[in-house]
Structures are given as structure tokens and as C-alpha cells.
């Protein structure tokens, strides 16, 4: 939501369209939904993306390929961000 509001203010929009639906059934679904939305808006910074991928990998035992398939992104995209998250 915060990314959407910042984008709206940058554009000078007065109103924002929102969709209110069922809440996600679990934490994994919530993270995936946020990632998909934020990646589509191109408002998510690479480090934030990397940390979300690491959470999916660590907490839900997802592989890079599973994350990529779930998000509709190339495996190389996920791998690159996971390397960012592992950097000192």
C-alpha cells in the first residue's frame, strides 16, 4: 500500500483505486501476493526483493525455481536477487 501511495503522490493523483478482497490464507500467500504486486509496479528495491525471496526459501523451503515459477519471473531474476541478499 505504501508503494502505491508514494507513486500516486509522485504522479499528482488525487484518488487511488484499491481492491479489497479476502485476506491471504497464510503467511506464504501474503508474501507472494505482495511480491507480485510490488514487482509489477516496479516499486520494490532489489534488497527488499532479495529479503522476501530469502524468507520464502528459509521459512517455506521454496527453491529458486519454485519462487520464479510462482511469480512468473525468470529463474535468473530470482538467482540474481538471492545473491544480493547473501552479499555482505
Order of alpha helices (4+ residues) and beta strands (2+ residues): alpha-alpha-alpha-alpha-alpha
